[in-house]
Amino acid sequence: MHWQCQVTGIDTLTLYFGDRIDIALIEKIRIAADALSNKLGLRLVDLVPSYTSLLLRYDLLIDDYSSLLIDIAAVLNNLPDHPAEGENAGAIDIPVFYHPSVGPDLEAIAARAGLSIEQVIQRHSRQIYHVFAIGFAPGFAYLGEVPQDLETPRLATPRAKVPAGSLGIADRQTAIYPLASPGGWNLIGRTPLTLFDVHREQPSLLRAGQQVRFRAITRDEFLALGGQIE
C-alpha cells in the first residue's frame, strides 16, 4: 500500500494515502485504520480517518516515533494497494422523511436543478454514499457524493439552529446533523435515528469508510419511529 508519513505533533503523526477526494481512497484508509488498530492496539491512543489521511496519536510514555513507524510500515506494506471489491459490503440503511416541513430547502434545490421535489428525492435516495470523514460536531459524517444535478452551495447565511436529524446538502456532499446546532447546509429532510449517543458503546452511528443508503419514508413512519416535527 502506498503511503507517506508526516510528524504533526509531539504525540501525533499523519499518514497520507493520496491528495484528492476519491471513494477508492476512503476504502483504503478504512482498511489501513482497521489493520493498524488490530496490530498496534493500546499503543494507539486515537485514530482519526479523513478524506486523504489518517491521524495517529500515541502514548509518549510507552512508545516513540521511530519504533512506532517501523511497526506501522510492517503493517501497511503488507496491505494491498487496491482493496478487493465487496470487502465493505452492506450499506447502513437510514430512513428519511423528505418533505418541506422538515427540509425547508427542498423546494429551492428542486427549482435550481429544474426537477420536481419527487425527482430530487429519487435522485438523492438511490445513491450509495461513502462516509468520508467525521467532524464539525460529534458524529457528524461527511458523505459523498450527491448526483451532480443536486450540487448546491452552502447557504449564504447559516441558520442559528438546525434540529437534530436534519439531512442536508452542501456542494457535492450530504450529511445529517447529529445534534441541534447552527448550520449552513441546505436541508431536505430528517431522520428519526439518533446519530450520536454518548451512552452507546459506539456513540457515533457512522464512521469513516462506511457506506450509507437513505430510504424515503412517510410522515407517519417518521413519527412512529420517534421522529419529531416542530
C-alpha positions in Angstrom: 0.0 0.0 0.0 1.4 3.4 -1.0 1.6 5.9 1.9 3.6 8.7 3.3 4.2 9.8 6.9 4.5 13.3 8.4 5.0 14.3 12.1 2.2 16.6 13.0 2.5 16.9 16.8 4.6 15.9 19.8 2.5 12.7 20.1 0.8 12.5 16.7 1.7 11.6 13.1 -0.4 11.7 10.0 -0.3 9.1 7.2 -1.2 10.3 3.7 -2.6 8.0 1.1 -3.4 10.5 -1.7 -4.0 14.1 -2.4 -7.6 14.3 -3.6 -11.1 13.0 -2.7 -11.5 9.5 -4.1 -14.0 6.9 -3.0 -11.4 4.2 -3.5 -9.1 6.1 -1.2 -11.7 6.2 1.5 -11.9 2.4 1.5 -8.1 2.1 1.5 -7.9 4.4 4.6 -10.6 2.4 6.4 -8.7 -0.9 5.8 -5.4 0.7 7.0 -7.1 2.1 10.1 -8.6 -1.4 10.9 -5.3 -3.1 10.4 -3.3 -0.6 12.5 -5.9 -0.8 15.3 -5.7 -4.6 15.3 -1.9 -4.8 15.2 -0.9 -1.9 17.4 -3.9 -2.0 19.9 -3.3 0.1 23.0 -0.1 1.6 21.7 -2.5 3.9 19.8 -4.5 6.5 21.8 -6.6 7.6 18.8 -7.1 7.1 15.1 -8.8 9.8 13.0 -9.5 9.0 9.4 -10.2 11.8 7.0 -10.5 12.4 3.2 -6.9 11.5 2.2 -5.2 10.9 5.5 -5.2 9.0 8.8 -4.0 10.8 12.0 -2.5 8.6 14.8 -2.0 9.7 18.3 0.2 7.6 20.6 1.3 7.5 24.2 4.7 9.0 24.7 5.1 7.1 28.0 5.1 3.7 26.2 6.3 4.5 22.7 8.4 6.7 20.5 8.1 7.9 16.9 10.9 5.7 15.4 9.9 2.4 16.8 6.2 3.1 16.1 7.0 4.0 12.5 8.8 0.7 12.0 5.8 -1.2 13.1 3.4 0.9 11.1 5.4 0.2 8.0 5.3 -3.5 8.7 1.5 -3.4 8.8 0.8 -1.0 5.9 3.4 -2.5 3.5 1.7 -5.9 3.7 -1.7 -4.4 2.7 -2.9 -4.4 -0.9 -2.9 -1.1 -2.7 -6.3 -2.0 -4.3 -8.7 -3.5 -1.8 -10.9 -6.3 -3.0 -14.4 -5.2 -4.1 -17.2 -6.0 -1.6 -14.9 -6.0 1.4 -17.0 -3.3 2.9 -20.3 -4.7 1.6 -23.5 -3.8 3.3 -24.7 -0.2 3.4 -26.3 1.2 6.6 -30.0 2.0 5.9 -31.1 5.4 7.2 -34.8 6.2 6.9 -35.6 9.8 5.9 -38.8 11.8 5.8 -38.1 14.1 2.8 -40.6 17.0 3.0 -40.5 20.8 3.1 -41.9 20.7 6.6 -38.6 19.3 7.8 -36.5 20.1 4.8 -37.0 23.9 4.1 -34.6 24.0 1.2 -36.1 21.1 -0.7 -38.1 23.3 -3.0 -35.2 25.6 -3.7 -32.9 22.7 -4.6 -35.6 21.3 -6.9 -36.1 24.6 -8.6 -32.3 25.1 -9.0 -32.0 21.7 -10.7 -35.1 22.0 -12.8 -36.6 19.0 -11.2 -39.7 18.2 -9.2 -39.4 17.5 -5.4 -40.1 13.8 -6.1 -37.3 13.7 -8.6 -34.9 15.2 -6.1 -35.9 12.6 -3.5 -35.5 9.8 -6.0 -32.0 11.0 -7.1 -30.8 11.6 -3.5 -32.1 8.3 -2.1 -31.0 6.0 -4.9 -27.2 6.6 -4.3 -24.9 4.6 -2.1 -22.9 7.1 -0.2 -19.4 6.8 1.5 -18.5 8.3 4.8 -15.5 10.5 4.0 -14.8 11.8 7.5 -16.4 12.6 10.9 -16.1 16.2 12.2 -17.6 19.6 12.8 -19.7 18.1 15.6 -19.7 14.6 17.4 -21.0 12.0 14.9 -21.3 14.5 12.0 -20.5 12.4 8.9 -19.5 13.9 5.6 -21.0 11.7 2.9 -20.4 11.7 -0.8 -21.1 12.3 -3.5 -24.6 13.5 -4.3 -25.6 13.4 -8.0 -24.1 16.4 -9.9 -27.5 18.0 -10.7 -28.2 18.2 -7.0 -25.0 20.0 -6.2 -25.9 23.1 -4.2 -23.6 25.7 -2.5 -23.9 26.3 1.2 -26.4 28.9 2.4 -25.1 32.4 2.3 -26.3 32.9 5.8 -26.2 29.8 8.1 -29.2 29.1 10.3 -28.8 29.7 14.0 -30.3 26.4 14.9 -30.7 23.2 12.8 -32.7 20.4 14.5 -31.0 17.1 15.2 -31.6 14.5 12.5 -31.8 17.1 9.7 -30.4 15.9 6.4 -28.6 18.5 4.2 -26.6 19.0 1.0 -23.6 21.3 0.6 -21.8 21.2 -2.8 -21.4 17.5 -3.7 -21.7 16.2 -0.1 -24.6 15.3 2.1 -24.8 14.9 5.9 -27.1 14.5 8.9 -26.9 16.9 11.9 -26.5 14.5 14.9 -27.2 17.3 17.4 -29.1 20.6 17.3 -26.6 23.2 16.2 -26.0 26.1 13.9 -25.6 25.1 10.2 -25.3 26.3 6.6 -26.2 23.1 4.7 -29.4 23.0 2.6 -32.0 21.0 4.5 -34.0 18.4 2.5 -35.4 16.0 5.2 -35.0 14.5 8.6 -34.3 11.0 10.0 -35.7 9.7 13.3 -32.5 7.8 14.0 -30.1 9.0 16.7 -26.8 9.6 15.0 -24.8 10.2 18.2 -25.4 8.9 21.8 -22.6 9.1 24.3 -24.2 6.3 26.3 -23.8 3.8 23.4 -20.8 1.5 23.2 -20.1 3.2 19.9 -21.5 6.7 20.3 -21.4 7.6 16.6 -23.7 5.6 14.4 -21.4 6.3 11.4 -17.7 6.1 11.0 -15.3 6.9 8.1 -15.2 4.2 5.4 -18.8 3.0 5.9 -21.5 3.0 3.2 -24.9 4.6 3.7 -28.2 4.4 1.8 -31.1 6.7 2.5 -34.6 5.3 2.4 -37.6 7.7 1.9 -40.3 7.2 4.5 -43.7 8.7 5.0 -44.6 11.2 7.7 -46.5 8.5 9.7 -43.5 6.2 9.6 -41.2 9.0 10.7 -43.4 9.8 13.7 -43.8 6.1 14.5 -40.0 5.7 14.6 -39.7 8.6 17.1 -39.2 11.5 14.7 -40.3 15.0 15.7 -41.7 17.9 13.8 -41.7 21.3 15.4 
